[in-house]
């Protein structure tokens, strides 16, 4: 039987998008780089971690990992899969996410949630608890 291990986002700038999601999600952090990974990146000609083509977001509590990987094409359509976030104070969390760089979608079809976009336009929902 298969188990969910990772959620993967295609994106333009993995390092920046990973930082957004690390700040947005409780108990997640950008995975630290060990010496082997730094050596692997250098072998690919990557000296600046801002240029890393794939960056990992991890949780201490064994929640699924989230990878952000660079792809050459731009996002053109609505995501077929998205994350749903919950919180205790909907208005405060909405404002916090906007301050981090998220923006609400123009169309809000459901009063029980706010459809939002991360800094690269990936949709996610902020649910009312």
C-alpha positions in Angstrom: 0.0 0.0 0.0 1.4 3.4 -0.9 1.9 6.2 1.6 2.1 9.9 1.0 5.6 11.1 1.4 6.0 14.4 -0.5 3.9 17.2 -2.0 5.7 18.9 -4.9 5.2 22.4 -6.3 6.6 23.4 -9.6 7.7 27.0 -9.4 10.0 29.7 -10.8 12.1 30.4 -7.6 12.2 27.5 -5.1 14.2 29.2 -2.4 11.8 32.2 -2.1 8.7 30.1 -2.3 9.9 27.7 0.3 10.6 30.6 2.7 7.0 31.9 2.1 5.5 28.5 3.0 7.9 28.0 5.9 6.5 31.3 7.3 2.9 30.5 6.4 2.8 27.0 7.9 3.1 26.2 11.6 5.7 23.6 12.5 7.4 23.6 9.1 10.9 24.8 8.3 13.3 25.0 5.3 15.4 21.9 5.6 19.0 22.7 6.5 21.7 21.8 4.0 24.2 19.2 5.1 27.8 19.0 3.7 26.9 16.3 1.2 24.1 18.4 -0.2 26.3 21.5 -0.4 28.9 19.4 -2.2 26.3 18.0 -4.6 25.1 21.5 -5.5 28.7 22.8 -6.0 29.3 19.8 -8.3 26.4 21.2 -10.4 27.9 24.6 -10.4 25.5 26.0 -7.8 27.3 28.1 -5.2 24.4 30.4 -4.0 21.5 28.5 -2.3 19.1 31.0 -3.8 19.8 29.2 -7.1 19.0 25.7 -5.7 16.6 24.1 -8.2 14.8 22.1 -5.5 14.3 23.1 -1.9 12.7 21.1 0.8 10.2 22.2 3.5 9.9 19.8 6.4 8.0 19.3 9.5 9.3 17.9 12.8 6.1 15.8 13.4 6.4 13.6 10.3 3.8 15.5 8.3 4.3 15.2 4.5 7.4 17.0 3.2 6.8 19.7 0.6 9.3 20.1 -2.2 9.6 23.2 -4.4 11.2 22.5 -7.7 12.2 24.9 -10.5 10.5 24.4 -13.9 11.1 26.4 -17.0 7.5 27.0 -17.9 5.2 29.6 -16.2 2.0 28.7 -14.4 -0.8 29.1 -16.9 -3.9 27.6 -15.3 -5.7 26.8 -12.0 -3.9 24.2 -9.9 -5.5 20.7 -10.0 -4.4 20.1 -6.4 -4.1 22.7 -3.6 -3.5 23.0 0.1 -6.2 23.8 2.6 -5.1 25.7 5.7 -7.0 26.1 9.0 -6.4 28.5 11.8 -8.0 29.8 15.0 -8.5 33.4 14.0 -9.4 33.7 10.4 -9.1 37.5 10.0 -5.7 37.6 11.7 -4.3 34.7 9.7 -5.6 36.2 6.4 -3.8 39.5 7.2 -0.6 37.6 8.2 -0.6 35.6 5.0 -1.2 38.8 2.9 1.7 40.5 4.8 3.9 37.4 3.8 3.1 37.9 0.1 -0.2 36.0 -0.5 -3.1 37.6 -2.1 -6.8 36.7 -2.1 -8.4 35.4 -5.4 -10.8 37.7 -7.1 -13.6 35.1 -7.1 -14.7 33.8 -3.6 -17.3 31.2 -4.3 -17.6 29.7 -0.8 -18.3 31.8 2.4 -16.5 29.1 4.6 -13.1 29.8 3.1 -10.9 32.3 1.4 -9.2 31.3 -1.9 -5.7 32.7 -1.9 -2.6 32.7 -4.1 1.0 32.3 -2.9 3.6 34.6 -4.3 3.9 32.6 -7.5 0.2 32.3 -8.0 -0.4 28.8 -6.6 -3.9 28.5 -5.2 -4.6 27.5 -1.6 -7.6 27.9 0.8 -7.8 29.4 4.2 -10.7 27.6 6.0 -12.8 29.1 8.7 -12.4 26.9 11.9 
